[in-house]
Amino acid sequence: MAAKRILRKIVWWVYLARCSDATLYCGVTTDLDRRFDEHNHALKGARYTRSRRPVEMVWSQKQKTRSAALKREYAVKQLSRREKEALVAKRSASLLKGVEKNARQ
């Protein structure tokens, strides 16, 4: 009897983290919470962020595949600091709109 293969849909994330020295770190992960914890507490955190703790997640974007996530990470890394800050500001503005909308309801 052939073994059934259970396919689990994996969601990939591209993220920006703001370090304690105000620099931005870009990475990819399948688990934002775990990765955030690793950046702040574990020895597994990226070498860049280990000396710049605490780290705050400031932007993330869902991707369907690892390939898409890596391509988006590369694209984000090519942005200037000003463009990366605009991504963060756009996310913050959309979150604020959602909070205001919920408060009116």
N, C-alpha and C positions, 0 to 999 in steps of 0.2 A: 504494500500500500504506500502510495506516495505521500510524503510528509507535506502537510499544508503549510504554506508560507504566509505568515501574517505580516502584511506591510503596514508599518506605522508611518504616518505622515510626519516628517520632521520639519519643523519650522526653523529657518535660519534668520539670524538678526545681525544687522550691521549697527554699531553703536559708537557714540562719542562719549568719552568720560572726561570730566574736568578734574585735573589734579590739583593738589594743594598749592602749587606754584602758578596756577591759572593756565597751564598748558592744556591742550586737548589731545587725547589719545584715541585713536580709531581702531576698532577691532571687530571680529565676527565671533558669533557663538550660537549655540542652539538653546542655551538656557541663560537668560539675562540675570536672574537672581543669583545663580551659582557663580557666574562670572564676576558679578559685582562683589560678591563675598570674597572670591579669590583675589581680586585686585586690592581689596582692603585688608585682608587678614591672612591669606594662605601664602605659602612659599611658592605656589604655582602661579601667582600673579605675574604679569609681564614684568620683565626686568625694569623697563622704563617706569612703570607705576610704583614699583616696590619702594623706591626712594622718594616718592612724591605723594604719599598717603596723607590724609584720606582722599579717596577718589569718589566723585559724584557722577552718576549717570545722568547726562543732560539731553541726549537725543538717541533715538533708535528707530530703525526701519525694518519691517518684516520683508523677508525674501523667500521665494518658493524653493530654491535649490541652493546647494553649497556654491555651485558655480556662479549663480546670480549674486550671492552674497559677497563672494570674493571680488567679482567685477565691480560691485557697488563700493566695496571697501577701497579698492584702488582709485575709483573715481573721487570718492570723498577725500582720500589722502592727497589727491592732486589739487584740491581746492585751496585757496588762500585762507589764512586765518579769518579774515573778514567774511568770506563766503561760508565758512564753517559756523561762525557765530550767527550768521543769518539763518542757517538751518535750525540752530538751537532757539533763536528768537521766534521763528515761525512756529515751531512746536509749542513753545511756551504760550504764544498768542492763541493757538488753536485750543490748548488745554484750558486757558482762561475763558474762552468763549463757551466751552462746554460747561464749565462751572457756573457761569453767569446764566446760561440757558436753563440749567437745572434749578438754580435758585429762583428763577421767575415762575417755574411750574408749581 
